[in-house]
Amino acid sequence: EVYPFISTSPSFTYAQAINLNFYQAVSLQKLKEWRRAEQEYQSVLQQYTNIIKAKAKSLDGVAFNDVEVRYRMHECYVGLGLTNQAVNILQVIPAKQRNRKINYALGRLYQQSNID
């Protein structure tokens, strides 16, 4: 984490802290810091799944969902040249939750990898 004191500050709600971590990962991704961004997204995804498992109402105010995080992780893997991991992270998303963007990305990765 670039600014660990921000996300652990008691003045932020859990949703605000997880949003900050997500935006930090987005910033790293924009700077083409693929590995660091991927690590941040992993952390955000873990925090998000912990919220879901706890069935907490603190999910209100979270600016993203797990599909968006996985898509952005796929972009990091593509940037790192890890096509197989990019395919795997998108395939984890259930078919009913996949939107046009996800299906297009999967199609391109299948085409690049010669997967039918």
C-alpha positions in Angstrom: 0.0 0.0 0.0 1.2 3.4 -0.9 -0.6 5.2 1.9 -1.5 2.5 4.5 -2.3 5.1 7.2 -5.3 6.3 5.1 -7.1 2.9 4.8 -6.6 2.2 8.5 -7.7 5.6 9.7 -10.6 5.3 12.2 -12.3 8.3 10.6 -13.2 6.2 7.6 -16.0 3.6 7.3 -15.1 0.2 6.0 -16.8 1.0 2.7 -14.7 4.2 2.4 -11.5 2.3 3.2 -12.1 -0.4 0.6 -13.0 2.2 -2.0 -9.7 4.0 -1.3 -7.9 0.7 -1.8 -9.8 0.2 -5.1 -9.0 3.7 -6.4 -5.3 3.2 -5.4 -5.2 0.0 -7.5 -6.9 1.9 -10.4 -4.2 4.6 -10.1 -1.4 2.0 -10.1 -3.0 0.4 -13.2 -3.1 3.7 -15.0 0.6 4.1 -14.3 1.1 0.7 -15.8 2.4 -0.7 -12.5 0.7 -4.0 -13.3 2.1 -6.2 -10.6 1.4 -3.7 -7.8 -2.0 -3.0 -9.1 -2.8 -6.7 -9.3 -1.7 -7.1 -5.7 -4.0 -4.2 -4.6 -6.9 -5.7 -6.6 -6.2 -9.1 -4.8 -6.4 -7.3 -1.5 -9.6 -5.5 -2.5 -11.2 -8.7 -3.7 -10.4 -10.4 -0.5 -11.9 -7.6 1.6 -15.0 -7.6 -0.7 -15.5 -11.3 -0.3 -15.1 -11.0 3.5 -17.9 -8.4 3.5 -20.1 -10.7 1.5 -19.4 -13.7 3.8 -20.2 -11.6 6.8 -23.4 -10.5 5.2 -22.6 -7.0 6.4 -24.7 -4.0 5.6 -21.4 -2.2 5.2 -21.6 -3.1 1.5 -23.6 0.1 1.1 -21.3 2.7 -0.3 -18.9 0.4 -2.0 -18.3 1.8 -5.5 -17.6 -1.5 -7.3 -18.4 -5.2 -7.4 -16.3 -8.3 -7.7 -16.9 -8.5 -11.4 -15.3 -5.1 -12.0 -12.3 -6.1 -9.8 -11.8 -9.3 -11.7 -12.0 -7.5 -15.0 -9.4 -5.0 -13.9 -7.2 -7.9 -12.6 -7.5 -9.5 -16.1 -6.2 -6.2 -17.6 -3.2 -6.4 -15.3 -2.5 -10.0 -16.2 -2.7 -9.0 -19.9 -0.3 -6.1 -19.2 2.1 -8.6 -17.6 1.7 -11.0 -20.5 0.0 -13.7 -18.3 -2.7 -14.7 -20.8 -3.7 -17.9 -19.0 -4.2 -16.1 -15.7 -6.2 -13.5 -17.4 -8.5 -16.2 -18.9 -8.8 -17.9 -15.6 -9.8 -14.8 -13.6 -12.5 -14.0 -16.1 -13.8 -17.6 -16.2 -14.4 -17.5 -12.5 -17.2 -15.0 -13.1 -20.5 -16.8 -13.5 -22.0 -16.6 -17.0 -25.1 -14.8 -15.8 -23.0 -12.0 -14.3 -20.8 -11.5 -17.4 -21.6 -8.4 -19.4 -20.6 -7.5 -22.9 -17.2 -6.2 -21.8 -16.3 -9.5 -20.0 -17.5 -11.6 -23.0 -15.5 -9.5 -25.4 -12.4 -9.8 -23.3 -12.8 -13.6 -23.0 -13.3 -13.9 -26.7 -10.2 -11.9 -27.5 -8.2 -14.0 -25.0 -9.6 -17.3 -26.4 -8.6 -16.1 -29.9 -5.1 -15.1 -28.8 -4.6 -18.5 -27.0 -6.3 -20.5 -29.7 -8.8 -21.9 -27.2 -12.2 -23.0 -28.5 
